[in-house]
């Protein structure tokens, strides 16, 4: 298997990078933090822009007006979105595309922006709830869709649009047996989350390296000192390890679904660790200015703190990786039922 990107995906990444750099930036997050109303539509970064660009609907089937692309294609774009702390999140679009599979009318609304959706998890604030008017949720084995009321608390990272959602009574049942669909959507969401965090972490390292080269102390760039140099290298290594996990997980979602559970959990866990390391290193490399409100370092730190708990925390994800790996090892080491029966027969014959 080859986890490198092809030329079309590199072109897609470049196009997404140019578009997102021109449509949003960390300054949008700062403006939202300083606003009296964090849910203000004027400050919510570019849902309409994401829809108009076609990036939001990459994994929506072409018959419903989407791009009909792969999850790897979406992950390539999500990495670029993470670099500029864009919101609303492509995680929501990826999960909704899975949950609404077969519902061409709602998928078309997702693709053209008329369906402003968020996915309601069992616990915790809901991602992108602040700008949504329709909610997808699981009730027992049923997948339901309908309106709800949203309470938006003071945000840590306003670009995530977190809110507490209370579903209304007027909901429609989309699927009667939704457990497997819901689980797959969560794993797909974890892959896109890890891709966004990859972009944020990579950008934090870039900012740290640039400052370490331009800032001088005792007549030398601070990047020449081992304490600074080693911290940045450690963060960079984690980013590159995460990159491999993200591409593997996205490839698994498209080509080897049986590998997706462990791949998605591994990417989610590594993303939380890598972004936290990169954001904290960015703050520390900048010294006193890194702790100030005026510098952008705290915006990446805020993203790290929020994303650590999205779609389950990193500790639970690491536990899941261990459990799945051990289960697989047991299955591979266990004799088949036929071999076991032959062994028992041989013992009995003695």
C-alpha positions in Angstrom: 0.0 0.0 0.0 1.1 3.5 -0.8 0.1 6.3 1.7 1.6 9.1 -0.4 -0.7 11.6 -2.1 -1.1 11.6 -5.8 -0.8 14.6 -8.1 -4.6 15.3 -8.1 -4.6 15.3 -4.3 -1.6 17.6 -4.1 -3.4 20.0 -6.5 -6.5 19.7 -4.3 -4.5 20.6 -1.2 -3.0 23.6 -3.0 -6.4 24.8 -4.1 -7.8 24.4 -0.6 -4.9 26.2 0.9 -5.3 29.2 -1.4 -9.0 29.3 -0.9 -9.0 29.0 2.9 -6.2 31.4 3.3 -8.2 34.0 1.5 -11.5 33.3 3.2 -10.6 32.9 6.9 -7.7 33.1 9.4 -7.0 33.0 13.1 -8.1 36.6 13.2 -11.7 35.4 12.8 -11.3 33.3 16.0 -9.9 36.3 17.8 -12.8 38.5 16.7 -15.3 35.9 17.9 -13.6 35.7 21.3 -13.8 39.4 21.7 -17.5 39.6 20.6 -20.3 39.9 23.1 -22.2 37.2 21.2 -20.0 34.2 20.4 -22.8 32.7 18.3 -23.0 35.8 16.0 -23.6 34.7 12.4 -21.4 37.6 11.2 -18.4 36.1 13.1 -19.0 32.4 12.3 -16.3 31.6 9.7 -17.5 30.6 6.3 -20.1 27.8 6.2 -21.4 29.5 3.1 -17.9 29.8 1.7 -17.2 26.1 2.3 -20.4 25.1 0.6 -19.8 27.4 -2.4 -16.3 26.1 -2.8 -17.5 22.5 -3.0 -15.1 21.4 -0.3 -17.8 20.7 2.3 -19.6 18.2 0.0 -16.5 16.3 -1.3 -17.9 12.9 0.1 -21.5 13.6 -0.8 -22.4 11.4 -3.9 -22.5 13.2 -7.2 -26.2 12.2 -7.7 -27.0 14.5 -4.8 -24.9 17.4 -6.0 -21.7 16.5 -4.1 -18.2 15.7 -5.3 -18.4 12.0 -5.0 -14.8 12.0 -3.7 -13.0 9.8 -1.2 -12.4 10.5 2.5 -8.7 10.9 1.7 -9.7 13.8 -0.6 -11.6 15.4 2.2 -8.8 14.8 4.7 -6.4 16.6 2.3 -8.7 19.7 2.5 -9.3 19.3 6.2 -5.6 19.6 6.9 -5.6 22.9 5.1 -8.6 24.0 7.1 -6.8 23.2 10.3 -3.9 25.4 9.4 -6.1 28.5 9.5 -8.4 27.3 12.4 -11.3 27.3 10.0 -14.8 26.7 11.1 -17.4 25.3 10.8 -15.7 21.9 10.7 -15.5 19.5 7.9 -16.0 16.8 10.6 -19.7 17.7 10.6 -20.1 17.4 6.8 -18.2 14.0 6.8 -20.3 12.5 9.5 -23.6 13.8 8.0 -22.7 12.4 4.6 -22.4 9.0 6.2 -25.5 9.3 8.3 -27.7 10.5 5.5 -26.5 7.9 3.0 -29.4 7.0 0.6 -31.4 10.1 1.5 -30.8 12.1 -1.7 -33.0 15.0 -0.7 -31.2 15.7 2.6 -27.8 15.0 1.0 -28.6 17.6 -1.7 -29.5 20.1 1.1 -26.1 19.3 2.7 -24.3 19.9 -0.6 -26.1 23.2 -1.5 -26.1 24.6 2.0 -29.8 24.7 2.6 -29.5 22.0 5.3 -27.4 23.5 8.1 -26.8 20.4 10.1 -25.0 19.3 13.3 -24.6 15.8 14.8 -25.7 15.4 18.4 -23.5 13.0 20.4 -24.8 11.3 23.6 -22.7 13.5 25.9 -21.0 16.9 25.7 -21.5 20.0 23.7 -22.3 19.5 20.0 -19.8 20.5 17.3 -21.1 23.3 15.0 -24.4 23.5 16.9 -24.1 27.3 17.0 -24.7 27.7 13.2 -27.0 24.7 12.7 -30.8 24.6 12.4 -31.2 20.8 11.9 -29.8 18.0 14.0 -29.0 14.4 13.5 -29.1 12.2 16.6 -29.4 8.5 17.6 -32.3 7.4 19.8 -31.8 3.8 20.7 -31.4 2.1 17.4 -33.1 4.9 15.4 -31.4 7.7 13.6 -33.5 10.8 13.8 -33.4 14.3 12.2 -35.1 17.5 13.2 -35.0 20.9 14.7 -33.8 21.8 18.2 -32.9 24.6 20.5 -29.2 25.5 21.2 -27.5 27.1 24.1 -24.1 28.4 23.3 -21.8 28.8 26.3 -18.8 31.1 26.5 -16.4 29.4 24.0 -12.8 28.2 24.5 -12.4 27.9 20.8 -15.3 29.8 19.1 -14.5 28.3 15.7 -15.8 25.0 16.9 -19.4 26.4 17.4 -20.0 24.2 20.4 -23.5 24.3 21.9 -25.9 22.3 24.1 -28.7 21.0 22.0 -32.3 20.0 23.0 -34.1 18.2 20.2 -37.7 19.2 19.5 -40.6 16.7 19.3 -40.9 17.2 15.5 -38.2 14.7 14.4 -38.2 12.3 11.5 -36.8 8.7 11.7 -34.2 8.3 9.0 -33.1 4.8 9.8 -34.5 2.2 12.1 -31.3 0.3 12.7 -28.6 3.0 13.0 -26.0 1.5 15.3 -23.5 0.4 12.6 -24.1 3.6 10.5 -23.5 5.7 13.6 -20.3 3.9 14.5 -18.9 4.3 11.0 -19.8 8.0 11.0 -18.0 8.5 14.3 -14.8 6.8 12.9 -15.0 8.9 9.7 -15.3 12.0 11.9 -12.3 11.0 13.9 -10.2 10.8 10.7 -11.3 14.3 9.6 -10.7 15.6 13.1 -7.2 14.2 13.0 -6.6 15.7 9.6 -7.7 19.2 10.9 -5.4 18.8 13.9 -2.6 17.8 11.6 -2.9 21.1 9.8 -3.1 23.1 13.1 -0.1 21.3 14.6 2.0 21.7 11.5 1.2 25.4 11.3 2.0 25.8 15.0 5.4 24.2 14.5 6.1 26.4 11.4 5.3 29.6 13.5 7.6 28.4 16.2 10.5 27.6 13.9 10.1 31.0 12.1 10.2 32.9 15.4 13.2 30.8 16.7 15.1 31.9 13.6 14.3 35.6 13.9 14.4 36.1 17.7 18.0 36.6 19.0 19.3 36.3 22.6 22.9 36.8 23.6 23.8 37.5 20.0 22.4 34.3 18.6 19.0 33.1 17.2 17.2 31.3 20.0 16.7 28.4 17.7 20.4 27.6 18.0 20.0 26.8 21.6 19.4 23.1 22.3 16.4 23.6 24.6 14.5 25.4 21.9 15.8 23.3 19.0 14.9 20.0 20.7 11.4 21.1 21.7 10.6 22.1 18.1 12.1 18.9 16.7 10.1 16.8 19.1 6.9 18.6 18.0 7.8 18.2 14.3 8.4 14.5 14.8 5.0 14.0 16.3 3.4 16.0 13.4 5.0 13.7 10.8 4.0 10.6 12.7 0.5 11.9 12.8 0.6 12.6 9.1 1.2 8.9 8.4 -1.6 7.9 10.7 -4.0 10.3 9.1 -3.3 9.1 5.5 -3.6 5.5 6.7 -6.9 6.0 8.4 -8.3 7.9 5.5 -7.1 5.2 3.1 -8.7 2.5 5.4 -12.0 4.3 5.3 -11.9 4.2 1.5 -10.2 0.9 0.8 -10.0 -1.3 3.9 -12.9 -0.7 6.2 -11.9 -3.6 8.5 -8.8 -1.5 9.4 -10.7 1.6 10.1 -11.6 1.1 13.8 -8.0 0.9 14.9 -6.8 3.4 12.4 -9.3 6.0 13.3 -8.7 5.5 17.0 -5.0 5.7 16.6 -5.3 8.9 14.5 -7.6 10.5 17.0 -5.3 9.7 19.9 -2.1 10.8 18.2 -3.8 14.0 16.9 -4.7 15.1 20.5 -1.1 14.5 21.6 0.6 16.1 18.6 -1.5 19.3 18.6 -1.1 19.7 22.3 2.6 19.4 22.1 2.9 21.7 19.1 0.6 24.4 20.6 2.4 24.4 24.0 5.8 24.5 22.3 4.6 27.5 20.2 3.7 29.3 23.4 7.0 28.4 25.1 9.2 29.3 22.2 7.7 32.8 22.1 8.5 33.3 25.7 6.7 36.2 27.4 4.8 37.3 24.3 3.5 33.8 23.7 1.4 34.1 26.8 -0.3 37.3 25.7 -3.8 37.8 24.3 -2.3 39.8 21.4 -0.3 36.9 20.0 -2.0 34.1 18.0 -0.3 31.3 20.0 -3.2 30.9 22.4 -5.6 30.3 19.5 -3.8 27.1 18.6 -3.6 26.2 22.3 -7.4 26.7 22.5 -8.0 24.4 19.5 -5.8 21.8 21.1 -7.7 21.9 24.4 -11.1 21.6 22.7 -10.2 19.0 20.2 -8.7 16.7 22.8 -12.3 15.9 23.9 -14.1 15.9 20.6 -15.4 12.4 19.6 -14.1 10.9 22.8 -11.0 12.0 24.7 -7.4 10.8 23.8 -7.2 8.5 26.8 -10.3 6.5 25.6 -8.8 6.4 22.1 -5.5 5.0 23.3 -7.4 2.4 25.3 -9.4 1.5 22.2 -6.3 1.1 20.1 -4.8 -1.3 22.8 -8.1 -3.3 23.0 -8.5 -3.7 19.2 -4.8 -4.6 18.8 -5.0 -7.2 21.5 -8.2 -8.6 20.1 -6.6 -9.0 16.7 -3.5 -10.6 18.2 -5.7 -13.2 20.0 -7.6 -14.0 16.8 -4.4 -14.4 14.8 -2.8 -16.7 17.4 -5.9 -18.8 18.1 -6.3 -22.1 16.2 -9.2 -22.4 14.0 -12.3 -24.4 15.2 -11.3 -27.3 12.9 -7.8 -27.4 14.2 -9.1 -27.2 17.7 -11.4 -30.1 17.1 -8.6 -32.2 15.6 -6.5 -31.5 18.7 -9.3 -32.6 21.0 -9.9 -35.8 19.0 -6.2 -36.6 19.2 -6.1 -36.2 22.9 -9.3 -38.3 23.3 -7.8 -41.0 21.1 -4.8 -41.4 23.5 
